[in-house]
Amino acid sequence: MKKWRPFPHDAAAFDYSGAALKKAWPELHRGDREPFPRDPDLQEAWRCFHRGEFQQAVQLADALGVAGHAVANKATGIYATYLAPDQKQQIECFKAAIERAEQAIEALPDDANSHYFHAFNLGRYSQSISVVKALRQGVGGKILASLQRALELQPEHAEAHTAMGMYHAEIIDKVGKLLGGVTYGASEGKALEHLRRALELTPRAPIAHLEFGNGLYLLFGNKRLDEVADLYNAAAALEPLDAMEKLDVEAALAELE
């Protein structure tokens, strides 16, 4: 595996060594509802993820087989979204995560995160190649099916609600309300419903604010720009709990420049 770019910020505050990981787990994983792992090696993979050691997290997780799918796919997706140096590596990362998620769905069909991280990486892959191109490849139906299953299994999965909201918003933005509704079942109301629910479930998660802002902009453009800016400011003002949240905060700050 080609060496990945390192996390570009100080990660000292994100070191959850020893018992600190279990203590912080409920807040760290309020968004993805991942249960605390019993396996010490899997715990260590998650520590690496939270510190921003994304490649090491993937390597430790992959050594555990399908049991490590969630941390491997989350680490891969976050790295590809924020830190991959070019589109080629970004797409390679997303494809690897999608394949890993498909194996997890087959082996662990009742694990909400098998389905969620499949949808998450498919969604990010779609954005990297263009949403319209991805829709032509039939990716939209796969994303929707995986998100629906994730939410059936875990109705309070905030990150899945965010992803579902963005699914509806992205489609409406790219193909319009009429075609989006008829062909893909997308609706403005559903987009807002899921984005609001994510924010209710995780009010201190930067990504819930950031993506709500992104969703509003996709749906309404400049018409609700003040609300979009308020959401970006709220995301930027939050204190990150780990490396992923630090990258989310930095993304919000970049939108405000």
C-alpha positions in Angstrom: 0.0 0.0 0.0 1.3 3.4 -1.0 2.2 5.6 2.0 -0.7 7.9 2.9 -0.3 11.6 3.8 -0.1 12.1 7.6 -2.7 14.0 9.6 -1.6 17.6 9.3 -2.5 18.9 12.8 -1.4 18.3 16.4 -3.2 15.2 17.6 -2.1 15.3 21.2 -5.6 16.0 22.4 -6.9 13.0 20.5 -4.9 10.3 22.3 -7.3 7.9 23.9 -4.8 5.5 25.4 -5.8 2.8 27.8 -9.1 3.2 29.6 -9.6 6.7 28.1 -11.0 5.1 24.9 -13.9 3.4 26.6 -14.7 6.4 28.7 -14.9 8.7 25.7 -16.5 6.1 23.4 -20.2 7.2 23.8 -19.4 10.7 22.6 -16.8 9.7 20.0 -19.4 7.3 18.4 -22.6 9.1 19.0 -22.8 9.7 15.3 -22.1 6.2 14.0 -23.5 4.1 16.9 -20.6 1.7 16.6 -20.5 -0.6 19.7 -17.4 -0.6 21.9 -15.1 -3.4 20.7 -14.0 -6.2 23.0 -10.9 -7.1 20.9 -7.9 -5.1 22.1 -6.4 -5.0 18.6 -9.7 -3.5 17.3 -9.6 -1.0 20.1 -6.1 0.0 19.0 -7.2 0.4 15.4 -9.9 2.8 16.7 -7.3 4.7 18.8 -5.2 5.1 15.6 -8.3 6.4 13.8 -9.1 9.0 16.4 -5.5 10.2 16.4 -5.5 10.6 12.7 -3.3 7.7 12.0 -5.6 6.6 9.2 -3.4 4.2 7.3 -2.3 2.4 10.5 -5.9 2.1 11.5 -6.7 0.4 8.2 -3.7 -2.0 8.4 -4.6 -3.0 12.0 -8.3 -3.5 11.1 -7.7 -5.4 7.9 -5.5 -7.9 9.9 -8.6 -8.7 11.9 -10.7 -9.6 8.8 -14.3 -8.6 8.5 -14.5 -7.7 12.2 -12.5 -4.6 11.4 -14.6 -3.3 8.6 -16.1 -0.3 10.3 -12.9 1.4 11.4 -11.1 0.4 8.1 -13.9 1.9 6.0 -14.3 5.0 8.1 -10.6 5.7 8.2 -10.3 5.1 4.4 -13.3 7.3 3.6 -12.2 10.2 5.9 -8.6 10.0 4.6 -9.8 10.0 0.9 -12.2 12.8 1.5 -9.8 15.2 3.2 -6.2 14.1 2.8 -5.7 12.1 -0.4 -3.3 14.2 -2.6 -5.0 13.6 -5.9 -8.2 12.1 -7.5 -6.4 8.9 -8.5 -5.6 7.9 -4.9 -8.9 9.2 -3.7 -10.8 7.0 -6.1 -8.6 4.0 -5.2 -9.4 4.5 -1.6 -13.1 4.7 -2.1 -13.2 1.6 -4.3 -11.2 -0.4 -1.7 -13.7 0.7 1.0 -16.7 -0.1 -1.2 -15.3 -3.6 -1.8 -14.6 -4.1 1.9 -18.1 -2.9 2.7 -19.7 -5.3 0.3 -17.9 -8.2 2.0 -19.1 -6.9 5.4 -22.7 -6.7 4.2 -22.5 -10.3 3.1 -20.9 -11.5 6.3 -22.7 -9.2 8.7 -26.0 -8.3 7.2 -27.5 -7.1 10.4 -24.7 -4.7 11.2 -25.9 -1.2 10.5 -22.4 0.1 9.8 -21.8 -2.6 7.1 -24.5 -0.8 5.2 -23.7 2.7 6.3 -20.1 2.7 5.4 -21.0 1.1 2.0 -23.3 4.1 1.3 -20.8 6.6 2.8 -18.0 5.6 0.5 -20.2 5.2 -2.5 -21.5 8.7 -1.9 -18.0 10.1 -1.6 -16.9 8.2 -4.7 -19.9 9.7 -6.6 -18.8 13.2 -5.6 -15.2 12.5 -6.7 -16.2 11.4 -10.2 -19.3 13.7 -10.5 -22.7 12.8 -9.1 -24.3 12.8 -12.5 -21.8 10.3 -13.9 -22.3 8.1 -10.8 -26.1 8.2 -11.2 -25.7 7.0 -14.8 -23.6 4.1 -13.4 -26.5 3.1 -11.1 -24.8 4.1 -7.9 -27.7 6.2 -6.6 -29.9 3.1 -6.0 -27.1 1.3 -4.2 -26.6 4.3 -1.9 -30.3 4.6 -1.1 -30.7 0.9 -0.4 -27.7 0.8 1.9 -28.8 3.9 3.8 -32.4 2.6 4.2 -31.1 -0.7 5.6 -28.7 1.1 8.0 -31.5 3.3 9.3 -33.9 0.3 9.6 -31.2 -1.4 11.8 -30.3 1.7 13.7 -32.9 4.5 13.5 -30.7 6.9 15.6 -27.7 6.6 13.3 -27.0 10.3 12.9 -24.3 10.0 10.2 -26.7 7.8 8.2 -29.4 10.5 8.5 -26.8 13.1 7.3 -25.9 10.9 4.4 -29.6 10.3 3.5 -30.3 14.1 3.6 -27.3 14.7 1.3 -28.4 12.0 -1.0 -31.7 13.8 -1.6 -30.1 17.2 -1.8 -27.4 16.1 -4.2 -29.9 14.5 -6.6 -32.2 17.5 -6.6 -29.3 19.8 -7.2 -28.0 17.8 -10.1 -31.2 16.7 -11.9 -33.9 18.9 -10.5 -36.9 18.2 -8.3 -39.2 16.6 -10.9 -36.7 14.2 -12.4 -35.1 13.6 -9.0 -38.4 12.7 -7.5 -39.7 10.5 -10.3 -36.5 8.7 -11.0 -34.7 8.5 -7.7 -37.4 9.3 -5.1 -35.6 12.4 -4.0 -37.4 15.2 -2.3 -36.6 18.5 -0.6 -38.7 17.6 2.4 -36.9 14.3 3.0 -33.5 16.0 2.6 -34.4 18.6 5.3 -36.0 16.0 7.6 -32.9 13.8 7.7 -30.5 16.7 8.0 -32.5 18.1 10.9 -32.7 14.7 12.6 -28.9 14.3 12.4 -28.5 17.6 14.1 -31.0 16.7 16.8 -29.1 13.5 17.5 -25.6 15.0 17.4 -25.8 18.7 18.1 -22.1 18.9 18.9 -20.9 17.1 15.9 -19.2 19.4 13.4 -20.3 17.2 10.4 -24.0 17.5 11.2 -23.8 21.3 11.0 -21.4 21.4 8.0 -23.5 19.0 5.9 -26.7 20.7 6.9 -25.2 23.9 5.5 -24.0 22.1 2.3 -27.5 20.5 1.9 -29.3 23.9 2.2 -27.0 25.4 -0.3 -27.6 22.6 -2.8 -31.4 22.9 -2.3 -31.7 26.7 -2.2 -28.5 28.3 -3.4 -28.1 31.9 -2.3 -31.7 32.2 -1.1 -30.8 30.8 2.4 -27.2 31.9 2.5 -27.5 33.4 6.0 -28.6 30.0 7.4 -25.8 28.2 5.5 -23.3 30.6 7.0 -24.7 30.2 10.5 -24.4 26.4 10.2 -20.8 26.7 8.9 -20.0 29.1 11.8 -21.5 26.7 14.3 -19.4 23.8 12.9 -16.3 25.9 13.0 -16.9 26.9 16.6 -17.1 23.4 18.0 -14.3 21.7 19.9 -13.2 18.6 17.9 -13.0 15.3 19.9 -10.8 13.5 17.4 -8.9 13.9 14.1 -12.0 13.4 11.9 -13.8 16.2 13.7 -10.8 18.4 13.4 -10.8 17.9 9.6 -14.6 18.6 9.6 -14.0 21.9 11.5 -11.2 22.9 9.1 -13.6 22.2 6.2 -16.2 24.5 7.8 -13.6 27.2 8.2 -12.6 26.9 4.6 -16.2 27.4 3.5 -16.2 30.7 5.5 -13.1 32.2 3.8 
